[in-house]
């Protein structure tokens, strides 16, 4: 697991992964991206699962096929504290904060660990238009202190990655409507997302590898499209319309 190291080099690698994900036109592209993110952060697994507006379920990720099949056969979605807990939340959650007290939950956790899922996890619940629900998860096998350092250092990146996965997944919605003229560009979405997450303008520009002048152009363009009075108003409108997810 990578907690430190060259921040710039990792950011460049991440940008390359996200650009490739943005450009893909097939579901297999999400699978390749999940593997690339796993390798970049040196974690056991990266998984993205979503239920579209028609109720169909899709998924990609690095769990072993045996665990995926076991999960489906046992219908573990009924007892999985990650699914249950995240469906009730709007913000990212560390698995340690979920309710594992029931006998069924404890047994499920031990079996998941035996299949290599890991004893630690960080999940980002995402809600999209028309009832879409998705979950982006990173899991690993390590002690609490190491995991705490990892999530503290990388949680914002993981939320951004989840947003990219979800944006691409929505393109595969069978009933997806054409985008309206007021839809934000990918870079405008990135800027608004980071600002909504609490990044300063300087931090946002650094994360996106652009100048603050270029960032201002994106912000002003987004503000105009959203009919917002200022940046705070633009972020609020983007959140309300489901154009960004935090």
C-alpha positions in Angstrom: 0.0 0.0 0.0 1.3 3.5 -0.9 0.8 6.1 1.8 3.6 8.5 0.7 6.1 8.7 -2.1 6.1 11.1 -5.0 2.8 12.9 -5.0 3.3 14.5 -8.4 4.3 11.2 -10.0 1.2 9.5 -8.6 -1.0 12.3 -9.6 0.3 12.0 -13.1 -0.4 8.3 -13.1 -3.9 8.9 -11.8 -4.6 11.5 -14.4 -3.6 9.1 -17.1 -5.9 6.4 -15.7 -8.9 8.8 -15.5 -8.3 10.1 -19.0 -8.3 6.6 -20.3 -11.4 5.8 -18.4 -13.1 8.9 -19.8 -12.2 7.9 -23.3 -13.5 4.3 -23.1 -16.7 3.3 -25.0 -17.1 -0.2 -23.5 -17.8 -1.7 -20.1 -14.4 -3.5 -20.2 -12.8 -0.1 -19.8 -14.2 0.2 -16.3 -12.7 -3.2 -15.5 -9.3 -2.1 -16.7 -9.5 1.1 -14.8 -10.3 -0.7 -11.5 -7.2 -2.9 -12.0 -5.1 0.2 -12.7 -6.3 2.0 -9.6 -5.7 -1.1 -7.5 -2.1 -1.3 -8.7 -1.5 2.5 -8.3 -2.5 2.5 -4.7 -1.2 -0.9 -3.9 -4.4 -2.2 -2.2 -6.0 -5.6 -2.4 -9.1 -4.7 -4.3 -11.0 -1.9 -6.1 -14.7 -2.5 -6.9 -17.4 -0.4 -8.5 -21.0 -1.7 -8.5 -24.1 0.1 -9.7 -27.8 -0.4 -10.1 -29.2 1.6 -13.0 -32.5 3.4 -13.3 -34.1 0.3 -14.8 -33.0 -1.9 -11.9 -30.3 -3.8 -13.8 -27.0 -4.4 -11.9 -23.5 -4.1 -13.2 -20.1 -4.4 -11.6 -16.4 -4.4 -12.2 -13.5 -4.9 -9.9 -10.8 -7.1 -8.7 -12.5 -9.5 -6.2 -11.8 -13.2 -6.9 -14.4 -14.8 -9.1 -15.0 -17.4 -6.4 -16.0 -14.7 -3.9 -18.2 -13.0 -6.4 -20.0 -16.3 -7.1 -20.3 -17.1 -3.4 -21.7 -13.7 -2.7 -24.4 -14.1 -5.3 -25.2 -17.7 -4.4 -25.7 -16.8 -0.8 -27.5 -13.6 -1.6 -25.2 -11.8 0.9 -26.6 -8.4 -0.2 -29.2 -9.0 2.5 -26.7 -9.1 5.3 -23.7 -7.2 3.9 -23.1 -4.2 6.4 -21.3 -2.3 3.6 -24.3 -2.4 1.3 -26.8 -1.8 4.1 -24.8 1.0 5.8 -23.9 2.8 2.6 -27.4 2.8 1.3 -28.3 4.8 4.4 -25.5 7.3 4.0 -24.5 10.0 1.5 -20.9 10.4 2.6 -17.9 8.0 2.3 -17.5 5.6 5.1 -14.7 3.5 6.6 -15.9 -0.1 7.2 -14.9 0.1 10.9 -17.8 2.6 11.4 -20.4 0.2 10.1 -22.5 -2.2 12.3 -20.8 -5.6 12.4 -22.4 -6.7 15.7 -24.9 -9.3 14.4 -23.9 -12.9 14.2 -24.7 -12.9 10.4 -22.5 -9.8 9.8 -19.6 -11.3 11.8 -19.8 -14.6 9.9 -20.0 -12.7 6.6 -16.9 -10.6 7.4 -14.8 -13.7 8.3 -15.8 -15.4 5.1 -15.0 -12.3 3.0 -11.6 -12.1 4.6 -11.0 -15.8 3.9 -11.6 -15.0 0.2 -9.0 -12.2 0.3 -11.3 -9.2 0.5 -9.3 -7.7 3.3 -10.1 -6.6 6.8 -10.2 -2.9 6.0 -12.3 -1.0 3.5 -13.4 2.5 2.4 -16.6 2.9 0.4 -18.1 5.8 -1.5 -21.9 5.7 -2.0 -23.1 7.6 -5.0 -26.7 8.5 -6.1 -27.5 9.4 -9.6 -30.5 10.5 -11.6 -33.7 8.4 -11.6 -32.8 6.2 -8.7 -29.4 5.1 -9.7 -27.3 3.9 -6.8 -23.6 3.0 -6.9 -20.8 2.0 -4.6 -17.1 2.5 -5.1 -14.9 0.5 -2.7 -11.3 0.1 -1.9 -10.3 -2.7 0.5 -7.0 -4.0 1.9 -5.4 -6.2 4.6 -3.5 -4.2 7.2 -3.7 -2.8 10.7 -5.9 0.1 11.8 -3.1 2.6 12.0 -1.8 1.9 8.5 -5.3 2.0 7.1 -6.1 5.3 8.9 -2.9 6.9 7.4 -3.9 5.6 3.9 -7.5 6.9 4.0 -6.4 10.3 5.4 -3.8 10.7 2.7 -6.0 9.4 -0.2 -9.7 9.8 0.6 -10.1 12.9 -1.6 -8.5 11.1 -4.6 -10.7 8.1 -4.0 -13.9 10.2 -4.0 -12.8 11.8 -7.3 -12.1 8.4 -8.8 -15.5 7.2 -7.7 -17.0 10.2 -9.5 -15.2 9.3 -12.7 -16.4 5.7 -12.6 -20.0 6.8 -12.0 -19.9 9.4 -14.7 -18.7 6.8 -17.2 -21.2 4.1 -16.0 -24.1 6.5 -16.5 -23.1 6.6 -20.2 -24.1 3.0 -20.5 -27.6 3.6 -19.1 -30.0 2.1 -21.6 -32.6 4.9 -21.2 -30.1 7.7 -20.8 -31.4 11.0 -22.3 -29.3 13.3 -24.4 -27.4 15.9 -22.3 -28.8 19.3 -22.1 -26.9 22.4 -23.1 -26.3 23.3 -19.5 -24.4 20.1 -18.7 -20.9 20.8 -17.3 -17.8 19.7 -19.2 -15.6 17.0 -17.6 -13.1 19.6 -16.4 -15.8 21.9 -15.0 -17.3 18.9 -13.1 -13.8 18.1 -11.7 -13.3 21.7 -10.5 -16.8 21.9 -9.0 -16.4 18.5 -7.3 -13.1 19.4 -5.6 -14.4 22.7 -4.5 -17.5 21.0 -3.0 -15.2 18.6 -1.2 -13.5 21.6 0.6 -10.5 22.1 -1.6 -9.2 25.6 -1.8 -8.7 27.1 -5.3 -4.9 26.5 -5.0 -5.4 22.9 -4.0 -7.9 22.3 -6.8 -5.6 23.7 -9.4 -2.8 21.6 -8.1 -4.9 18.4 -8.0 -6.0 19.1 -11.6 -2.5 20.0 -12.7 -3.6 23.4 -14.1 -2.9 27.0 -13.3 -5.2 29.0 -11.0 -6.0 31.2 -14.0 -7.2 28.2 -16.0 -9.2 27.0 -13.0 -10.9 30.4 -12.9 -12.0 30.0 -16.5 -13.6 26.6 -15.7 -15.3 28.0 -12.6 -16.7 31.0 -14.4 -17.9 28.8 -17.3 -19.7 26.5 -14.8 -21.2 29.4 -13.0 -22.6 30.9 -16.2 -24.1 27.5 -17.3 -25.7 27.0 -13.9 -27.0 30.6 -13.7 -25.2 31.0 -10.3 -24.4 34.2 -8.5 -21.1 33.1 -7.2 -18.9 30.0 -6.8 -20.7 28.8 -3.7 -24.0 29.1 -5.4 -22.7 27.2 -8.5 -21.5 24.3 -6.3 -24.9 24.2 -4.6 -26.7 24.1 -7.9 -24.4 21.5 -9.3 -25.0 19.3 -6.3 -28.8 19.8 -6.4 -28.9 18.9 -10.0 -26.8 15.7 -9.6 -24.1 17.1 -11.9 -21.4 16.5 -9.2 -21.2 13.9 -6.4 -19.3 14.3 -3.1 
